[in-house]
């Protein structure tokens, strides 16, 4: 029995064709995979007004889809005993051992009081560490001035050009009060950068080497890295915002970063990320070798938030969506009609991924047109909906 209906595959191609024709993105690559059957759909061009077609091997800045890779590497170290979820973060990062907490975001920094308890590895993995993106214009709150002065990433759009490394990041971060006590609130993105700085200390290796040796090479992800080398730059499209080109091919992702960011730093292809998505279902590489246990995989894909924490996580978390380790997880009925247990995430530069375990379905849509908001763009919703229908 075929994994996808012929009419469903035709509908998926129409989604990418019509999206490109409407100018919502200059080009797209879509991929669906189920039961050993994979189909790829391409449309449009790499650049607006260009004549080079979007191809299956096009490279994309996957930004926040870096988060599950960081979480998977952390779970590998947890299985080996180099990390433990219950560990205080201060064991590896003395810079974060003694923290203060603001009574509210609008409070002056002088009002911060000692944290009621240490931050743990689990707080970092579940994004309940006390730091995250502030959904307000820059300068609204006193703490935002410190974030800007210190050039702290993980509180807004990715910036691979920051001049410091992971150790200096932790030092600067340790001078910032927490926005809420550890464990209380879900706050977006900073946790993956903290984990990306902790992993090198736990592994004794730089983050790019950990990713390459433990994940990319075993899974055959030969095009996934923290920057694009010169020989591959022709495969990298410009990244577009509503105002025009945000990052050209020879821009920020063409250079090796001083701080490889665990929340947003990777570049990848549809096939490479599909290999990673399959790994999250099996825990095994292409040769059948186990890289992660079923218990660790289940922990990554389980919702760790209370309903109230998930609700207050809007607009990053959709209705019915919670958070595992590095992935969003549907735990309740939702307007999108996604089955409970569906997991995945999006990248703010226009990439998305969904795995629906009940069908054994993986769906990816890759563009470089920035999302208009954290809730996602209509093209991604349409593609994932068509993928579910094709696999019904």
C-alpha positions in Angstrom: 0.0 0.0 0.0 1.3 3.4 -1.0 2.3 5.8 1.9 0.7 8.7 0.1 -2.3 9.0 -2.3 -1.5 10.3 -5.8 -4.1 13.0 -5.4 -2.5 14.1 -2.1 0.9 14.3 -3.7 -0.6 16.5 -6.4 -2.1 18.7 -3.8 1.3 19.2 -2.1 2.9 20.2 -5.4 0.1 22.7 -5.9 0.7 24.2 -2.5 4.3 25.0 -3.3 3.6 26.1 -6.9 0.8 28.4 -5.9 2.7 29.9 -3.0 5.6 30.8 -5.3 3.2 32.1 -8.0 1.6 34.4 -5.5 5.0 35.8 -4.5 4.7 34.7 -0.8 8.2 33.3 -1.1 10.5 33.4 -4.1 11.0 29.6 -3.9 10.2 26.6 -1.7 11.3 23.1 -1.0 8.7 20.7 0.5 9.3 17.2 1.7 7.1 14.4 3.1 8.3 11.0 4.3 6.4 8.0 5.5 7.0 4.3 5.7 10.3 4.5 3.8 8.7 6.6 1.0 9.9 10.2 0.5 8.7 12.8 -1.9 10.2 16.3 -2.5 8.4 19.3 -4.1 10.2 22.3 -5.4 8.9 25.6 -6.9 10.2 29.1 -7.7 13.7 30.5 -7.6 16.4 31.0 -5.0 16.2 34.8 -5.3 13.4 37.3 -6.1 13.7 38.1 -9.8 16.4 35.5 -10.3 16.5 32.6 -12.8 18.2 29.9 -10.7 15.5 27.4 -9.7 15.0 26.2 -6.1 16.5 22.7 -5.9 16.3 19.8 -3.6 19.8 20.4 -2.3 19.2 24.1 -1.5 20.6 25.3 1.8 18.4 27.1 4.3 19.1 29.0 7.5 16.9 26.8 9.7 17.3 29.2 12.8 15.0 27.8 15.6 14.9 24.3 14.1 18.4 24.2 15.6 16.8 23.8 19.0 15.9 20.0 18.7 19.4 19.2 17.6 20.8 20.9 20.7 18.3 19.1 22.8 19.3 15.7 21.3 23.0 16.3 21.9 22.2 17.2 25.5 20.2 14.0 25.9 23.1 12.0 24.6 25.3 13.5 27.3 22.7 12.9 29.9 22.6 9.2 29.0 26.4 9.1 29.4 26.3 10.8 32.8 28.1 13.9 31.7 24.9 15.9 32.5 21.8 15.2 34.6 18.4 16.8 34.4 18.4 17.4 38.2 21.9 19.0 38.2 22.2 22.6 39.2 23.5 24.5 36.1 26.1 26.0 38.4 28.0 22.7 38.5 29.2 23.3 34.9 28.6 27.1 34.8 29.7 28.8 38.0 28.7 32.0 36.2 25.0 31.0 36.8 25.4 29.5 40.2 24.0 32.4 42.2 21.2 34.3 40.5 18.8 37.1 41.3 15.2 37.5 40.1 13.3 40.6 39.2 10.0 41.1 40.9 8.6 42.2 37.5 9.9 43.1 34.1 9.3 46.8 34.7 11.3 46.8 37.9 14.7 48.4 38.1 17.6 46.0 38.2 18.4 47.1 41.8 15.1 45.5 42.9 16.3 42.0 42.0 16.3 39.6 44.9 18.1 36.2 45.4 16.6 33.4 43.4 14.6 31.0 45.6 16.4 28.0 44.2 19.2 27.2 41.7 18.5 26.8 38.0 18.7 23.2 36.9 19.5 21.5 33.6 15.8 20.5 33.3 14.8 24.2 33.7 17.1 25.0 30.8 15.8 22.1 28.6 12.2 22.9 29.3 12.6 26.7 28.8 11.6 27.4 32.4 15.0 28.8 33.4 13.7 32.3 34.0 15.0 34.1 30.8 13.5 34.5 27.4 12.3 36.8 24.6 10.5 39.9 25.8 7.5 40.7 23.6 7.8 44.4 23.8 9.6 47.1 21.8 13.3 47.5 22.7 13.8 49.9 25.6 10.4 49.2 27.1 11.9 47.7 30.3 15.1 48.5 32.2 16.5 45.0 31.7 16.3 45.4 27.9 19.0 48.1 28.0 21.4 45.6 29.6 20.6 43.0 27.0 21.3 45.5 24.2 24.5 46.8 25.9 25.9 43.3 26.4 24.8 42.2 22.9 23.2 39.1 24.4 21.7 36.7 21.9 18.8 34.5 22.7 16.4 37.4 23.5 15.5 38.2 19.9 16.4 37.4 16.3 19.6 35.3 15.7 22.9 37.0 15.2 25.8 34.8 14.3 28.1 37.8 14.1 28.4 38.5 17.9 32.1 38.8 18.7 32.3 36.6 21.8 32.4 32.9 22.5 30.3 30.6 24.7 32.3 31.2 27.9 32.0 35.0 27.5 28.3 34.5 26.8 27.8 32.8 30.1 29.8 35.4 31.9 27.7 38.2 30.4 24.5 36.3 31.0 25.4 35.7 34.7 25.2 39.5 35.2 21.6 39.6 34.1 18.8 39.0 36.6 16.2 36.4 35.9 12.8 37.6 34.7 11.0 35.0 36.8 12.1 32.3 39.3 13.4 29.0 37.8 10.5 26.6 37.1 7.7 29.1 37.1 7.3 30.4 33.5 8.0 29.1 30.0 10.0 31.7 28.2 11.2 31.3 24.6 14.6 30.5 23.1 17.3 31.5 25.6 17.4 28.0 27.1 18.8 26.6 23.9 21.6 29.1 23.9 22.4 28.3 27.5 22.4 24.6 26.7 24.6 25.3 23.6 27.2 26.8 25.9 26.9 24.1 28.6 27.3 21.2 26.1 31.0 22.0 25.3 31.8 22.0 28.9 30.1 18.7 29.5 31.6 17.1 26.4 35.0 18.7 26.4 34.5 19.6 22.8 33.2 22.7 20.9 29.6 22.5 20.0 30.1 22.1 16.2 32.3 19.1 16.8 29.8 17.6 19.2 27.0 18.0 16.6 29.2 16.7 13.8 30.6 13.6 15.6 27.4 12.6 17.4 24.6 13.5 15.0 25.5 14.8 11.6 28.1 12.2 10.5 26.1 9.2 11.9 22.9 10.4 10.2 24.6 11.4 6.9 23.7 15.1 7.4 26.6 16.2 5.2 25.2 19.7 4.5 24.3 20.7 8.0 26.6 23.1 9.9 26.9 26.4 11.6 28.1 28.2 8.5 28.3 27.7 4.7 31.7 27.2 3.2 32.6 29.1 0.0 32.1 26.1 -2.3 28.4 25.7 -1.1 27.5 29.4 -1.1 25.8 29.2 -4.5 23.2 26.9 -2.9 22.3 29.4 -0.2 19.4 31.8 -1.1 19.1 35.3 0.3 17.0 35.5 3.5 14.2 38.0 3.0 12.1 40.0 5.4 9.2 42.3 4.5 11.7 45.1 3.9 13.9 43.2 1.5 17.1 41.2 1.8 17.8 40.5 5.5 20.9 38.4 5.0 22.7 37.8 1.6 24.4 34.5 0.7 27.8 36.0 1.6 26.4 37.4 4.8 26.3 36.3 8.5 26.0 32.6 7.8 28.9 32.5 5.4 31.5 32.9 8.2 32.4 30.6 11.1 30.7 32.0 14.2 32.6 32.9 17.4 29.5 31.7 19.3 27.7 28.7 17.6 24.2 29.4 18.9 22.2 26.4 20.0 18.9 28.1 19.5 19.3 29.3 15.9 22.7 28.8 14.3 22.4 25.9 11.8 22.1 25.8 8.0 20.6 22.6 6.6 18.7 21.0 3.6 15.3 19.3 3.5 16.9 15.9 3.1 19.4 16.4 6.0 16.7 17.6 8.4 14.4 14.8 7.3 17.2 12.4 8.4 17.3 14.0 11.8 13.5 13.9 12.0 13.5 10.1 11.3 16.2 9.7 14.0 13.9 11.3 16.5 11.4 8.5 15.8 13.8 5.6 16.0 16.8 6.8 18.0 19.0 5.0 15.4 21.3 6.1 12.6 21.1 4.8 9.0 23.0 1.6 9.9 20.6 0.8 12.7 23.0 1.8 15.5 21.3 3.2 18.6 22.2 6.8 19.3 19.5 7.6 21.9 17.3 5.3 24.0 13.5 5.2 23.7 13.3 6.7 27.2 15.3 9.8 26.1 13.3 10.2 22.9 10.1 10.0 24.8 11.3 12.7 27.2 12.2 15.0 24.3 8.7 14.6 22.8 6.6 14.7 26.0 4.9 18.0 27.1 6.6 19.2 30.2 4.4 22.3 30.8 1.3 22.8 32.9 -1.7 24.0 30.9 -1.3 27.4 32.4 2.4 27.6 31.5 1.5 26.6 27.9 -1.3 29.1 27.6 0.9 31.9 28.9 3.6 30.8 26.3 1.5 32.5 23.5 2.2 33.7 20.9 5.1 31.3 20.5 3.1 28.3 21.6 -0.2 27.7 19.7 -3.4 26.7 21.4 -3.1 23.1 22.6 0.7 23.1 22.2 3.2 22.6 25.0 7.0 22.1 25.0 9.2 19.0 25.2 12.9 19.4 25.0 13.7 21.4 21.9 10.3 20.8 20.3 6.7 22.0 20.5 4.2 19.2 21.3 0.5 19.1 20.8 -1.1 17.9 24.0 -4.7 19.0 23.5 -7.3 19.7 20.8 -6.2 22.6 18.7 -7.6 24.8 15.9 -5.1 23.4 13.4 -6.7 19.9 13.9 -3.3 18.3 14.6 -3.5 15.0 16.4 -2.3 15.0 20.0 1.3 13.9 20.1 2.3 15.7 16.9 5.6 17.5 17.4 8.0 19.7 15.6 8.9 23.4 15.3 9.5 26.3 13.0 12.4 28.5 12.1 11.8 32.3 11.9 13.5 32.6 8.5 10.7 30.5 7.0 11.3 26.8 7.7 8.9 24.4 9.4 8.8 20.7 10.4 6.1 18.5 11.7 6.1 14.8 12.7 2.8 13.0 13.3 3.7 9.7 15.0 0.3 8.1 14.5 0.8 8.1 10.7 4.6 7.9 10.9 4.5 11.1 8.9 7.3 13.7 8.5 6.6 17.0 6.7 9.0 19.8 6.0 8.6 23.1 4.2 11.7 25.2 3.6 11.8 28.8 2.4 13.9 31.9 3.2 11.0 34.3 3.6 10.8 35.3 7.2 7.6 34.4 9.1 5.3 37.3 9.8 4.9 36.2 13.4 5.7 33.5 15.9 2.4 31.7 15.1 3.6 30.8 11.6 2.7 31.7 8.1 -0.3 30.4 6.1 1.9 28.6 3.6 3.3 26.3 6.3 -0.1 25.5 7.7 -1.4 24.7 4.2 1.5 22.4 3.4 1.3 20.5 6.7 -2.5 20.2 6.3 -2.0 18.8 2.8 0.6 16.4 4.1 -1.8 15.0 6.7 -4.5 14.6 4.0 -2.1 12.9 1.6 -1.1 10.3 4.3 -4.7 9.7 5.5 
